[in-house]
Amino acid sequence: MKKYIGFGWGRLSVLVAMMAIALLLPAGLMAQVAAEAPVVETLAVAETAEEAPVLDSGNTAWMITATILVLFMSIPGIALFYGGLVRQKNVLSLIMQTLFIVGAVSILWVAFGYSWAFGTGFAESGNPLGAVIGGFDKAFLHGIRLDTLSAGNIPELVFVMFQCMFALITPALILGAFAERIKFLGFVVFILLWVILAYFPMAHWVWGGGFLQQMGAIDFAGGTVVHVNAGISALVMALMLGKREDYRIGHPITPHNITFVFLGTSFLWLGWFGFNAGSGLAADGLAANAFLVTHVATAVAAITWMVIDWLCNKKPTTVGACTGAVAGLVAITPAAGTVDLLGAFCIGFITPIICFIMVAVVKPKFKYDDALDAFGVHGIGGVVGSILTGVFATQYITGEDGVQGALYGDWHQLWIQIFTTLVAIVFSAVITYILYKIVDKWIGIRVDKRVEEEGLDVYEHGETAYNN
């Protein structure tokens, strides 16, 4: 065990250097931008002096609340949900991985992630890279003051924090695929690189003015950016890592604490109201509709999965109902700002059926070990939800000049949704495959057989969750 716990200081120093470069490079570029700041600021003041926007305190209060709710999805939501599904010897590894993501990704986000996703420097300068990333104009939140307002007349600092929560939950979803068999150091390097190279660009493409947004892709709260992106990466990681040593087809590994699974699901369900209803950036009718359809789709999905479980396995299970609820939450996410009650019922009914087939039929048939069904629920749920958005979007919600889906005669929007989903799938798969190869060769990703047998908690973190 001592041999295992010992680590290479050289590799650790390289990791620290990598993080330092990631943080300091944008700082240097920001300093260059700052030299031109007085002129830009003077022009901005002149242009807005006639009609300055006024902060909306109601919207601001709601968005601060929504941001807190979305944080609940990561800690403690996903940590409890995944932690309950693994065995007792590995629960702390899941919690620690989640905590690392919350800390490290938050730092990357304010350093340059927000600027890459929502900056406008490249687009305004005519740089063709503007279709891919925003630029470095908002690195370390440069130029964002207390009175700088975003859409919805909320402080841009609140918008920064709200979007930061999305950047946290996305890589946390991938944890379910490689649970119980990944080295912590390998995980750290992989996740840092994945967030920088997979999440930040995808967020810009769909939400920050990138080419998919310009095409008209609908992703209200993260169907492609969050769930397809994370879910496909989860599948690639599961395939590359291989099965757990004691994984046997037809003999599922029993969750160690189903109460944790229920608590995690409850926090996810609660937090998702901020996730979806907050994505309109206002306390208005659109938020109310997103609130409604999110709850209804989730309720329908939970009951649908429970019934399927009952019919196929003779008993309705708590884990099954919780999994169904999560599938419903995932699928309604891209559609919450464009569908009405009919769309919520249909998405909530269709999605768990497809996800159940992926988890109970496809996974055993192809014998891959997606340990906690990150791909089967989040990846597939995101794909289904993104495509069905192009079916059920209605002008009853989007307005007279808004988008509508194939059900209402606009097949063009459906093809846009399909294309966007395919782009997300291919991009995420390629980036994840490359990063896995690099990190595995450099550091190594999978733990030794003995470590896997005796548990990651003791070998990786020197702790045990329960001391009797």
N, C-alpha and C positions, 0 to 999 in steps of 0.2 A: 504493500500500500504506500509506503514511503517513496518507493521508486516512482509510483504513479503520480503522487502529489507533487513531487519535484517538477519544476518547469523550466523552460529555457528563458533566461533573462534576455538573451539576444532577441528572441521572438517578441517578448513583451515590450522591449524598447522600440522595436519596429512598429508594433501596434500603437504605442503612445505617440511615436513620430508621425504615423499616418493620421491619427486624430488631430494632432497639432497642425499638420499641413492643411487638413480639411477645414479647420477653423480659421487659420491665419491667412490663407490665400484670399478668401473673400474680404478680409479686413484690409489687405493691401489695395485691392481693387476699389473698396469703398473709399479709401483715403483719396484715391485718384478722382473719384466722382465728387468728393466733398469739395475739391478745389474749384469746381464749377458751380457749387451749390448757391452762392449768393445771387448770381445772375438768374438761375432758374427760379429761385424763391421769389425774387422781385417780380419776374414775369407772372408767376402764379398768383401773387397778391393782386397785381394789376387786373388780371383776367377775372378774378373772383370777387373783387371789391364791390361790384354792382349788386350781386345776388349770392351771398355766402350761404351755404347750407347750414341748417340748424340741427343740432344733435337731438335725436328723438329718444327721450328718456325711457319710454315704454319699450321700444325695440331693444334699447341697450340693456335694460334689466332682464328682458327675456333671453337675450343672447348670452349674457353672463350665466344665467341659469342653465341654458342649453349646453353651454361649454362644460359646466360642472357635471351635468348628466352624462355627456359623452365620455368624460374621464372615468366615470363609474363603470363604463363598459370594459375598460382595460384593467383598472384596479378599483375594486376587486373582481369585477365581472368575469372576464375571460380567465383570470388566474384561478378562480374558484371552479369555474365550469370545467376547464381542462384538468385542473388539479384533482378534482373529484373523480375524473374518468381514468386517471392512471393508477398504478399500484402504489401502495403506501411508501415504498422505498424510493419513489421518484417524485413525490408531490412537491417537495421543496425546489427541485430543479425547475419545474414549471413556473413556480412563483418567482424564483430568482430571475429566470429568463424574461418574465413579464416586467419585473421591476427594472431590469437593465434597459429594456426597450423604452420604458417611460422616461428614464433619466437621460440616456444617451441620445435618443431621437429628438427629445425636446431641445437639447443643445444644438444639434445639427440644424433643426428647423429654424431657430432664430438666427443662427450664424449665416446660413445661405439657402436653406431649404425653402423658406417662404419666398425668397427672391427668385429662386429658380422656378417655383410653381406659379407665382402671381406677379412677379416683376414685369416691367414693360420696357426695360432698357434696350433690349435687342430689337424689339418690334418698332420702337420709336426711332431708332437709329437706322432702320432699314436692313439690319442684319438678318439674313435668312435663317439663322439659328433661332429667331423669335418664334418660329413654328414648333420648335422642339423644347426650348427652355426659355424662361423669362429674362434671365440675365443676372447681373450682380448689383443692379441699381438700388436694391433694398436689402443688401447684405447687412447683417447685424441691425436690421430694421432702420437703416439709414433713411433720414428724411421723414420718418413717421413720428409726429408729435402728439401731444395730448389732445389737440383739437383737430387732428387729421381724421376725416370721416370716410367711411367706406359705404358700400351700398346699404340701403336701409337707414342711412344717417346714424350709424353706430360708429363709435371710435374704431379706427382701423386696428388698434391694439387688441380690441376684443375679437375682431375677425381673425387676426393672427393667432390668437389663443384657440379660437374655435377650430380653425383648420389644423392647428397643431394636434388636437385630439384625434383627428382623422389619421394623421401621420403616425400616431402611436398605435392605434388599434389595428392598422393594416398588417404590419409585420408580426404583431402578436397572434394573428389568426393562423399564420404559417406554423406556429409551434405544434399544433395538433398533429401534423404529418410526421415529424421526426421525433416525437416524444419518446423518452426512455432509452435513447441510444446515441445522443449527440454530445460531443465534447463542448464544454462551456467556452473555451477559448476559440475554437472553430466557429461556434455559434456567434460569438461576439463579432468576429471579423466579417463573417458572411452577412449578418444582419445590417451592420453599418454600411457595407458596400451595396447591399440590396436596396436599402432605403434611398441611398444617393442615386443609384443608377436605374432603379426600376420605379420606385414610388414618385420621387420628385418630378421626373419627366412626364410620367403618366398623368399626374395631377395637373400639370400645365397643359397637356394635350386636350384634356376634357373640360377643365374648369378655368384655366388661366389664360385663355385666348389662343390656345394651340390649334393645330390643324383639324382635330376631330371636333372641337367646339365650333370652329368655323364651318364645318360641314353640316352642322345642325344636330349632332348627337345629343340625346337626352340621357343625362345621368344626374338625377336630382340630388342624390346624397351618397353615391359611391358604389353603384353596381359593378361598373368596370374598374374604376380607379382603386377601389378597396377590395371587393370580393372576388372578382375574376382575377385580378392581379395577384392577390394572395393565394387564392385557391389553386390556380395553375402552378404557381411556384411550389405550393405544398405537394402537388402530385409529382413534379419533377424531383423534388427532394426525397420523397418517399421511394421513388424508383431508383434513384442514384444511391441512396444509403442502403437499400435492401431491407429485408424483413428483420424484425427482432428475433433473437435466437430461439425463443420459445413460442413464437407465433405459429399457430396451426390453423389451417382452414377448417371452419366448422366448429372451432373451439375458441370462442371469443374470450379475451382476457377480461376478467371481471373488474369493474370499477371499485376502487377501495372505499369511496364515500359518496353515495348517491345524494345524500343531503347537501353536500357541497355543489353537486351538479345542479340541483334545484335552486340553491341560493345564487349560483352563478347565472343561471337562466333568468332568474328574477331581476338581477341587476342589469343584465343585458336588455331585457324587455323594457325596464324602466329607462335605462340610458338611451335606448333607441328612439324614444320620443324626442330627446334633444337632438339626436343624430339626424332624424328626418324632419321633424317639425321645425327645427332650427335652421335648416338649409335654405329656407326662403329669406333669412336674415331680417325677419320682421314679425311682429306679433299681429297677424292679420288673418283674413279668411283662408289664405293659402296654407298658413301654418295650422289652422284648425282642421283643414281637409287632410293634410299630411298626418296630423295627430290621429284623426279618425281612421284613415285607411291603413295606417301602420298597425293600429290595435286590431282592427277587424281581420286583416290578412293573417296576422299572427295567431289570433284565436282560431280561425278556420284551419290553419295549417297544423296547429297543435292537436286539434280534435281529429283531423284527417289522418295524421300519422298514428294517433292512438287507435283509431278504428282499424287501420291496416295492420298494425301490430297485433291487435286482438284477433283479427281474422286469420292472419298467417301464423302467429306463434301461440295462439290460444289464450293469451293473457295481455292486457294492456299494461305497459310498463312506464314507470316514471321517466327513465332515461329516454324512452321512445317519444313520449309527449314533449319532453324538454327539447329533444333534437328537432322535432317537428316545428316547435315554436321558433327555434333559431332559423330554420329553413324559411319560414314565413317572413321573419324579420329581414333576412338577407334579400329575398326576392322582391319585396315591396320597396326596398331602398331606392332603386333607380326610378321607380314609377310614382313615388309618393307625391310628387308635385304636378302630376299630369293625369292621374286616373281618378275615377269616382268610386262609389261603393261597389258597382258591378265589377270593375277591374280588381278591386281589393278581394272580393269573394273568389273570383276566377283564379287570380294569382295565388291566393292562399290555398286553393284546392288543388291546382295543377302541380305546383312546385313540390310539395311533400311526396307526392306519388312518384315523381321522377327521381327525387333524391333518395327515397326509400329503395327504389330499384338499383340505383348506383351503389348504395351501401350494402344492401342485402343480397344482390344478385351479381352485379358487374364486378365488384371488388373481389369476392370469393372466386369468381370464374377466372379472372386474370391474375389472381394471387399476388396483388401488391399490398403492402402494409401501410395504408394511410391510417395511422394508429388511432386517431380520434376523429376521423372523417372530416378533416379540414377541406379536402377536395370534394368529397361526396356531398357535403352540405354547403359550404361557402362557395367553392368553385362552381359547382353545378347550379346551386341556387342563384348565384350571381349571373350566370349565363342565361338561365331561364327567365329571371326577372328582367334582364336587359332586353331580351328579345320580345317578351310579352309587353314591355313598355311600348314597343312599336305597334302592338296590336290594340291595346286598350286605352292609349292616350286619347283624351277627349277635350274638345273645345268648351265643354261645360265647365271644365276646370281651368284650361289654359287661356280662355277668352276667344272672342270672335276671330281674331287674327292669329291665334296660337296654333300650336301643332296638334295633330290628331293622328290616330293610328289606323291600321288596316281595317279594323272593325267598322270604322266610320268612313272608309273610302280612300285613305291616304296610304297607299302601299309603299310610296317612296320613303316614308319615315321608317317603315319596317326594315327596308334594305339598309338604311343608314345605321340602324341599331345592330343589324347582323354584321355589317362591315366593322363597326366600332368594336364589337365583341371579338371578332376574329383578330383584329389588330392587337387587342389586349392579350388574347391567348398566345399569339405567336411571340409578341414582344416579351411577355413575362417568362415564357418557356425558354427562350433563347438566352436572356439575361441570367436566369437562374442556373441554367446548365453551365454557362461559361464561368460564373462565379463559383459554382460548386467545384469545378475542375481546378480553378486557381487556388482556392482556399484549401482543398483537400491535399493538393500537391505541396503547398507551402507549410501548412500547419497540421493537417489531418482533421477530419470531421467526426468520424465514428469512434466511439469509445471501445476499449478492449472488451473481449468476451467476459472476463472475470468482473470487470466494473459493471457491465450490463446485468450480469447475474445477481450481484450483491446490491446494486442500486446506485444511482447517480448522487443521491443526497449525501451519503457518507463520503464517497470517493471524490466528488466534484466540489462539495461545499463543506464537508466536515460537520454535518448536522443531521439530525433525525427529526422528523415531524412530530413523532409521538414517543414520549419517554414514560414507560409504564413503571 
